[in-house]
Amino acid sequence: MTWTKKHSGLLAVVLLFVFAGLAIRQYRTVNAVGNRPIREQFFVKNQLVKNASVNFSITNVKTKTVGNVRHVTVTMNLQQLKPSHYGNMKGNRNITHGMWLNVPYGFSNMSTPMQHPDGHVFSQLEIDSSQKKTAVFNFTTRADDYKLRNEPARLSILIPDNDRFTGFTKYSMLLG
């Protein structure tokens, strides 16, 4: 059997279909929804939020602008009941790794380390403790980004629903 133009054309069509099928499969895999669903739950200042691994409430939020930097200071009462796997790290009890200032169409820095109200940084033993504690978190963002947003900024805390990271709850408080 000799190789003809007809055979080459047929091979080209078959390869085209194979590559198109692989491309469609990859597109569906990348854009699949529900792999790790995130459920957002809003809360308000002074509301006690209860989760299987942590209970918390935001007691105070202060904002101020210095130059082109917007500072947001958040005071929170919290009790870590068990590891929450913050930041997708198994056994991590440091809520700072799952908390951020969410400024629409802007950027913010992660919080400084968890601090006592007097400004001293929590030790790892204090973070791991299941005792109730009051903690202060400091965030910064560009003041221009904060001014230009078209929706309220929010404080968000992402907590995995289990240690397999198959679902998450994002607790959000609007900051105005």
PEDACOR-V52552 format. One record per pair of residues at least 24 apart in sequence whose C-alpha atoms are under 8 Angstrom apart, sorted by the first residue. I is the first residue (numbers start at 0). J is the second residue. D is the distance in whole Angstrom. If there is no record, write none. Layout:
I/J/D
I/J/D
//
This chain:
34/165/7
35/164/7
35/165/5
35/166/5
35/167/7
36/165/7
36/166/5
36/167/6
37/166/6
37/167/5
37/168/6
37/169/7
38/166/8
38/167/6
38/168/5
38/169/6
39/168/6
39/169/5
39/170/6
39/171/7
40/168/7
40/169/6
40/170/5
40/171/6
41/170/6
41/171/5
41/172/6
41/173/8
42/170/7
42/171/6
42/172/5
43/172/6
43/173/7
44/172/7
51/80/7
51/81/8
52/79/6
52/80/5
52/81/5
52/82/6
52/83/6
53/77/7
53/78/6
53/79/4
53/80/5
53/81/7
53/83/7
54/78/5
54/79/7
54/80/7
64/142/7
66/142/8
67/141/6
67/142/5
67/143/7
68/139/6
68/140/6
68/141/5
68/142/5
69/139/6
69/140/5
69/141/6
69/142/5
69/145/7
70/137/7
70/138/6
70/139/5
70/140/7
71/137/6
71/138/5
71/139/6
72/135/7
72/136/6
72/137/5
72/138/6
73/135/6
73/136/5
73/137/6
74/116/8
74/133/7
74/134/6
74/135/4
74/136/6
75/133/6
75/134/5
75/135/6
76/131/7
76/132/6
76/133/4
76/134/6
77/131/6
77/132/6
77/133/6
77/134/8
78/129/6
78/130/6
78/131/4
78/132/6
79/127/8
79/128/7
79/129/5
79/130/7
79/131/7
80/129/5
81/129/7
83/158/7
83/159/7
83/162/8
84/158/7
84/159/7
84/162/7
85/157/7
85/158/6
85/159/7
87/159/8
87/164/7
89/162/7
92/126/7
92/127/6
93/126/6
93/127/7
94/156/8
95/136/8
97/156/5
97/157/5
97/158/7
98/154/7
98/155/6
98/156/4
98/157/6
99/138/8
99/154/6
99/155/6
99/156/7
100/138/7
100/152/7
100/153/6
100/154/5
100/155/6
101/152/6
101/153/5
101/154/6
101/155/6
102/144/8
102/145/7
102/148/7
102/151/7
102/152/5
102/153/7
103/148/6
103/149/7
103/150/6
103/151/8
103/152/6
104/144/7
104/148/6
105/140/8
105/141/8
105/144/5
105/145/7
105/148/7
106/140/6
106/141/7
106/144/7
107/138/7
107/139/6
107/140/4
107/141/7
108/138/6
108/139/6
108/140/6
109/138/6
109/139/8
110/136/6
110/137/5
110/138/5
110/139/8
111/136/6
111/137/6
111/138/7
112/136/7
151/175/5
//
